[in-house]
Amino acid sequence: MTASDTRPGPAGPSIWVVSDGRAGIERQALSLARALGEPQRWEQLRHIRSDAHRSEPLRLSPAGWQVPLPADKWVAPMAALSRRQREQLQPPWPDVWIATGRRSIPYSRRMKKWSGGRTLVVQTQNPRTSLAPYDLVIPPEHDGIKGPNVFPILGPPTYFPQDDVEDAHLKFGDLTAKAGTKILVSIGGDSNTHRMTDDKVEEIDATLRKLARDGLRLWITVSRRTPELARARLRAMAGEVGARFWESEAVDGPNPYLAFLSLCDAALVTEDSANMLADPAYFGKPIHIIRLEGSSPRFDRLHNGFIDRGAAKWFDGKISLWAYEPVREVERAADEIARLLLERHPRPEA
């Protein structure tokens, strides 16, 4: 038997998801943790036992003079946390630490030392510091990071549990009641690299009206970055053409986004968001990318990655349907984490 077999505690490795609390960022680490917990992987890892299991993400919100500094220049990361958060960040340390977001990096960099090398330290995205403190870095391919402990993936590590998908189908079964090709329309907005101008809003409005006239059923969502003009105009348009529009639970009721994703026939997305590409690709939906104003070599590589995979193409005014293997990079990444765990904790002989 190995040392891991004799430790007390529940079966399966303990996993800490660590973030600064931003939902979009935290989702990446949660996705990896949930994929790692899928039955076919957990069965391989259940011989690992731990007293460090944590059911909720560890959300760190450091403050003070160190925060503006590069992550490798923090001399006392613990001092930047509130007393409550310092109390949470204590041993027993987890088997796996999966962190995301810039403010998690000073703590990720020290986890090997704190745990005596026992914890497998995983960081998503590009830490923009030395890669040595991590056992595994999982950045998007379009960041171009290389190294022996780097495992690049196409887009973010998107993951949707099957139970959640089935629940969404039950809650929003009315979506499939009417005939017609069903299109998810995901509208983003202004970013560091792209802009949604008034002219672009007008163009998108006209495009969606034409698609509705052609008999396509539109399921439209907007993001926090969508300009107010675009929100109001697209909501009004949706009402006029009989499209489904969702912006927030407060205004539009329960969120149908997962049902939109899994039940649509194709997706139409603006080019400013990696998640808007990765989400429909997870379900193998044909993706049509709407150009905005602006450009970015990094995003160009992202778009080309999905295009080369057969998942997407630039929108030319027409909706096409085609088939491809769903893009589920989170599965590859979770397999790599499981492989590294099994190197540290070999399964006992039968």
C-alpha positions as CSV (number, residue, x, y, z in Angstrom):
1,M,0.0,0.0,0.0
2,T,1.1,3.6,-0.6
3,A,1.2,6.4,2.0
4,S,-1.9,7.8,0.4
5,D,-3.9,4.6,1.1
6,T,-3.2,4.9,4.8
7,R,-4.2,8.6,5.3
8,P,-7.6,9.2,6.9
9,G,-10.3,11.1,5.2
10,P,-12.9,10.7,2.4
11,A,-12.0,8.9,-0.8
12,G,-10.6,10.9,-3.7
13,P,-8.1,13.7,-3.9
14,S,-9.0,17.0,-2.2
15,I,-9.3,19.8,-4.8
16,W,-9.2,23.5,-3.9
17,V,-10.5,25.9,-6.5
18,V,-8.9,29.3,-6.0
19,S,-9.9,32.6,-7.6
20,D,-10.5,36.3,-6.9
21,G,-14.3,35.7,-7.0
22,R,-14.9,37.0,-10.5
23,A,-17.4,34.5,-12.0
24,G,-16.0,34.4,-15.5
25,I,-12.5,33.7,-14.2
26,E,-13.5,31.3,-11.5
27,R,-15.5,29.3,-14.0
28,Q,-12.3,28.1,-15.6
29,A,-10.9,26.5,-12.4
30,L,-14.3,25.1,-11.5
31,S,-14.6,23.5,-14.9
32,L,-11.3,21.7,-14.5
33,A,-12.3,20.5,-11.0
34,R,-15.7,19.3,-12.1
35,A,-14.2,17.5,-15.1
36,L,-11.6,15.9,-12.8
37,G,-14.5,14.6,-10.7
38,E,-16.2,12.8,-13.5
39,P,-16.9,9.2,-12.5
40,Q,-14.4,7.7,-15.1
41,R,-11.6,9.8,-13.6
42,W,-12.6,9.7,-10.0
43,E,-12.6,5.9,-10.1
44,Q,-8.9,6.0,-11.0
45,L,-8.2,8.4,-8.1
46,R,-10.5,7.3,-5.3
47,H,-7.7,5.4,-3.6
48,I,-6.2,8.9,-2.7
49,R,-7.6,10.0,0.7
50,S,-7.5,13.4,2.3
51,D,-8.7,15.5,5.2
52,A,-8.5,18.7,3.1
53,H,-11.7,18.5,1.0
54,R,-13.4,21.8,0.4
55,S,-16.9,22.1,-1.1
56,E,-16.7,25.8,-2.1
57,P,-14.1,27.8,-4.0
58,L,-11.5,29.7,-2.0
59,R,-12.0,33.3,-3.0
60,L,-9.1,35.5,-2.2
61,S,-9.3,39.3,-2.3
62,P,-5.9,40.6,-1.3
63,A,-5.6,44.4,-0.6
64,G,-2.9,46.8,0.2
65,W,0.4,48.1,-1.1
66,Q,1.4,44.7,-2.7
67,V,-1.6,44.4,-5.1
68,P,-0.3,46.7,-7.8
69,L,3.1,44.9,-7.9
70,P,3.9,42.0,-10.2
71,A,2.9,38.7,-8.7
72,D,6.6,37.6,-8.2
73,K,7.3,40.8,-6.2
74,W,4.9,40.2,-3.3
75,V,7.0,39.7,-0.2
76,A,4.2,38.8,2.2
77,P,1.1,37.6,0.4
78,M,-0.6,36.5,3.6
79,A,-0.5,40.0,5.0
80,A,-2.6,41.2,2.1
81,L,-5.5,39.0,3.1
82,S,-8.2,39.6,5.7
83,R,-8.1,37.6,8.9
84,R,-11.0,35.4,7.7
85,Q,-9.2,34.6,4.5
86,R,-5.9,33.9,6.3
87,E,-7.8,31.4,8.5
88,Q,-9.1,29.7,5.4
89,L,-5.7,29.5,3.7
90,Q,-4.2,27.0,6.2
91,P,-3.2,23.3,6.3
92,P,-4.2,20.6,5.8
93,W,-3.2,21.5,2.2
94,P,-5.1,20.0,-0.7
95,D,-3.9,17.3,-3.1
96,V,-4.7,19.6,-6.0
97,W,-4.7,23.4,-6.1
98,I,-6.4,24.8,-9.2
99,A,-6.1,28.5,-9.3
100,T,-7.1,31.2,-11.8
101,G,-6.8,35.0,-12.0
102,R,-3.9,37.4,-11.4
103,R,-4.5,37.8,-7.7
104,S,-4.3,34.1,-7.1
105,I,-0.7,33.9,-8.5
106,P,1.2,35.1,-5.4
107,Y,-0.4,32.3,-3.4
108,S,0.0,29.7,-6.1
109,R,3.7,30.5,-6.3
110,R,4.1,29.5,-2.6
111,M,1.9,26.5,-2.4
112,K,4.7,24.0,-3.2
113,K,6.7,25.4,-0.3
114,W,3.8,25.6,2.1
115,S,2.7,22.0,1.3
116,G,6.3,20.6,1.3
117,G,5.8,19.7,-2.4
118,R,2.8,17.5,-1.7
119,T,0.2,19.7,-3.4
120,L,-0.1,19.5,-7.2
121,V,-0.2,23.2,-8.2
122,V,-2.2,24.0,-11.3
123,Q,-2.6,27.5,-12.7
124,T,-4.9,28.4,-15.6
125,Q,-4.2,31.2,-18.1
126,N,-0.8,32.9,-18.5
127,P,0.8,33.7,-15.1
128,R,3.2,36.1,-16.7
129,T,5.9,35.2,-14.3
130,S,8.3,32.3,-14.0
131,L,6.6,29.0,-14.7
132,A,8.8,27.1,-12.2
133,P,6.5,27.3,-9.1
134,Y,3.7,25.4,-10.9
135,D,3.4,21.7,-11.6
136,L,1.0,22.5,-14.5
137,V,0.1,25.7,-16.4
138,I,-3.0,25.4,-18.6
139,P,-3.1,28.5,-20.9
140,P,-5.0,29.0,-24.1
141,E,-3.1,28.1,-27.2
142,H,-3.3,31.6,-28.6
143,D,-1.1,32.9,-25.7
144,G,1.8,31.0,-27.3
145,I,3.3,29.9,-23.9
146,K,5.8,27.0,-24.0
147,G,7.5,25.0,-21.3
148,P,7.8,21.5,-20.0
149,N,5.0,22.1,-17.5
150,V,2.7,23.9,-20.0
151,F,-0.4,22.2,-21.3
152,P,-2.0,24.6,-23.8
153,I,-5.6,24.1,-24.8
154,L,-7.9,25.7,-27.5
155,G,-9.8,28.4,-25.8
156,P,-10.9,28.3,-22.1
157,P,-11.6,25.1,-20.3
158,T,-15.3,25.0,-20.8
159,Y,-17.3,22.3,-19.1
160,F,-21.1,21.6,-18.6
161,P,-22.1,18.6,-16.4
162,Q,-24.6,16.3,-18.1
163,D,-27.0,16.6,-15.1
164,D,-27.1,20.4,-15.6
165,V,-27.8,20.0,-19.3
166,E,-30.6,17.6,-18.7
167,D,-32.0,19.9,-16.0
168,A,-31.9,22.8,-18.5
169,H,-33.8,20.8,-21.1
170,L,-36.6,20.1,-18.5
171,K,-36.8,23.7,-17.4
172,F,-36.9,25.1,-21.0
173,G,-38.6,22.4,-22.9
174,D,-40.8,25.0,-24.6
175,L,-37.8,26.1,-26.7
176,T,-38.2,23.2,-29.0
177,A,-42.0,23.4,-29.3
178,K,-41.9,25.4,-32.5
179,A,-40.4,24.2,-35.8
180,G,-37.5,25.9,-37.5
181,T,-33.8,26.1,-37.4
182,K,-32.8,27.4,-34.0
183,I,-29.9,29.9,-33.7
184,L,-28.1,30.9,-30.5
185,V,-27.1,34.6,-30.8
186,S,-24.4,35.6,-28.3
187,I,-23.7,39.3,-28.3
188,G,-20.7,40.7,-26.6
189,G,-19.4,44.3,-26.6
190,D,-16.5,46.6,-26.1
191,S,-13.2,45.2,-24.9
192,N,-9.6,46.1,-24.8
193,T,-9.3,45.0,-28.5
194,H,-12.7,45.3,-30.0
195,R,-15.5,47.9,-30.1
196,M,-19.2,47.5,-30.8
197,T,-20.0,50.8,-32.6
198,D,-23.5,52.2,-33.2
199,D,-23.0,51.3,-36.9
200,K,-22.2,47.7,-35.9
201,V,-25.3,47.5,-33.7
202,E,-27.4,48.7,-36.6
203,E,-25.8,46.1,-38.9
204,I,-26.5,43.3,-36.3
205,D,-30.1,44.4,-35.9
206,A,-30.7,44.3,-39.6
207,T,-29.0,40.9,-40.0
208,L,-31.1,39.3,-37.2
209,R,-34.3,40.8,-38.7
210,K,-33.4,39.2,-42.1
211,L,-32.7,35.8,-40.5
212,A,-36.0,36.0,-38.7
213,R,-37.8,36.8,-41.9
214,D,-36.1,33.7,-43.5
215,G,-37.8,31.6,-40.8
216,L,-34.9,31.0,-38.4
217,R,-35.8,31.0,-34.7
218,L,-33.4,33.3,-32.7
219,W,-32.4,32.9,-29.1
220,I,-30.5,36.1,-28.2
221,T,-28.3,36.8,-25.2
222,V,-26.2,39.8,-24.3
223,S,-23.2,40.2,-22.0
224,R,-22.2,42.7,-19.3
225,R,-20.1,44.4,-21.9
226,T,-22.9,44.9,-24.4
227,P,-23.5,48.7,-24.8
228,E,-26.9,49.9,-23.5
229,L,-27.9,51.0,-26.9
230,A,-27.4,47.5,-28.3
231,R,-29.3,45.9,-25.4
232,A,-32.3,48.2,-25.9
233,R,-32.3,47.9,-29.6
234,L,-31.9,44.1,-29.7
235,R,-34.6,43.6,-27.0
236,A,-37.0,45.7,-29.1
237,M,-36.1,43.8,-32.3
238,A,-36.6,40.5,-30.5
239,G,-40.1,41.5,-29.5
240,E,-41.0,42.5,-33.0
241,V,-39.8,39.4,-34.8
242,G,-40.8,36.8,-32.1
243,A,-37.2,36.0,-31.0
244,R,-36.4,34.9,-27.4
245,F,-34.2,37.5,-25.6
246,W,-32.4,37.1,-22.3
247,E,-30.3,39.7,-20.4
248,S,-30.7,39.1,-16.7
249,E,-32.8,37.0,-14.2
250,A,-34.2,40.2,-12.7
251,V,-35.7,41.3,-16.0
252,D,-36.2,38.1,-18.0
253,G,-36.5,35.3,-15.4
254,P,-34.3,32.1,-15.1
255,N,-31.3,31.9,-17.3
256,P,-31.9,29.7,-20.4
257,Y,-28.3,30.0,-21.7
258,L,-27.4,26.3,-21.2
259,A,-30.6,25.3,-22.9
260,F,-29.9,27.7,-25.7
261,L,-26.4,26.2,-26.1
262,S,-27.4,22.5,-26.1
263,L,-30.6,22.8,-28.0
264,C,-29.7,25.2,-30.8
265,D,-28.8,24.1,-34.3
266,A,-26.1,26.7,-34.8
267,A,-24.5,29.7,-33.1
268,L,-23.9,33.3,-34.2
269,V,-21.4,35.0,-31.9
270,T,-19.4,38.3,-31.8
271,E,-15.7,37.9,-32.1
272,D,-14.7,39.6,-28.8
273,S,-15.1,36.6,-26.4
274,A,-13.3,33.3,-26.0
275,N,-16.1,31.9,-24.0
276,M,-18.7,32.7,-26.6
277,L,-16.7,30.5,-29.0
278,A,-15.8,27.7,-26.6
279,D,-19.3,27.3,-25.2
280,P,-21.2,26.2,-28.4
281,A,-18.1,24.4,-29.6
282,Y,-18.4,22.2,-26.5
283,F,-21.7,20.9,-27.9
284,G,-20.4,20.7,-31.5
285,K,-22.6,23.5,-32.8
286,P,-21.6,25.2,-36.1
287,I,-20.3,28.7,-35.1
288,H,-20.6,31.8,-37.2
289,I,-18.4,34.7,-36.0
290,I,-19.5,38.3,-36.4
291,R,-16.7,40.8,-36.9
292,L,-16.6,43.9,-34.7
293,E,-14.4,47.0,-35.0
294,G,-10.8,46.5,-34.0
295,S,-8.4,43.6,-34.1
296,S,-5.9,41.6,-32.1
297,P,-3.2,39.1,-33.2
298,R,-4.0,37.1,-30.1
299,F,-7.7,36.9,-30.9
300,D,-6.9,36.2,-34.5
301,R,-5.0,33.1,-33.3
302,L,-8.0,32.1,-31.2
303,H,-10.4,32.5,-34.1
304,N,-8.1,30.6,-36.4
305,G,-7.8,27.8,-33.9
306,F,-11.6,27.2,-33.9
307,I,-11.8,27.6,-37.6
308,D,-9.0,25.1,-38.2
309,R,-10.7,22.6,-35.9
310,G,-13.8,22.8,-38.1
311,A,-15.9,24.4,-35.4
312,A,-16.3,28.0,-36.8
313,K,-16.3,30.3,-39.8
314,W,-16.7,34.0,-40.3
315,F,-20.3,35.0,-40.8
316,D,-21.1,35.9,-44.4
317,G,-24.8,36.7,-44.0
318,K,-25.9,33.1,-44.2
319,I,-26.3,30.4,-41.6
320,S,-24.9,27.0,-42.5
321,L,-25.1,23.6,-40.7
322,W,-22.3,21.2,-40.5
323,A,-21.0,18.5,-38.2
324,Y,-17.7,18.2,-36.3
325,E,-16.3,16.6,-33.2
326,P,-17.2,18.7,-30.1
327,V,-14.3,20.7,-28.8
328,R,-13.9,19.6,-25.2
329,E,-10.4,20.6,-24.2
330,V,-11.2,20.5,-20.6
331,E,-11.3,16.7,-20.9
332,R,-7.7,16.6,-22.1
333,A,-6.6,19.0,-19.4
334,A,-8.4,16.9,-16.7
335,D,-6.8,13.8,-18.0
336,E,-3.4,15.4,-17.7
337,I,-4.1,16.4,-14.1
338,A,-5.2,12.9,-13.3
339,R,-2.0,11.5,-14.9
340,L,0.2,13.7,-12.7
341,L,-1.8,12.7,-9.6
342,L,-1.4,9.0,-10.4
343,E,2.4,9.5,-10.7
344,R,2.4,10.8,-7.1
345,H,-0.2,8.4,-5.8
346,P,0.1,5.1,-7.7
347,R,-3.0,2.9,-7.5
348,P,-2.4,0.0,-5.1
349,E,-2.0,-3.5,-6.6
350,A,-5.2,-5.4,-6.9
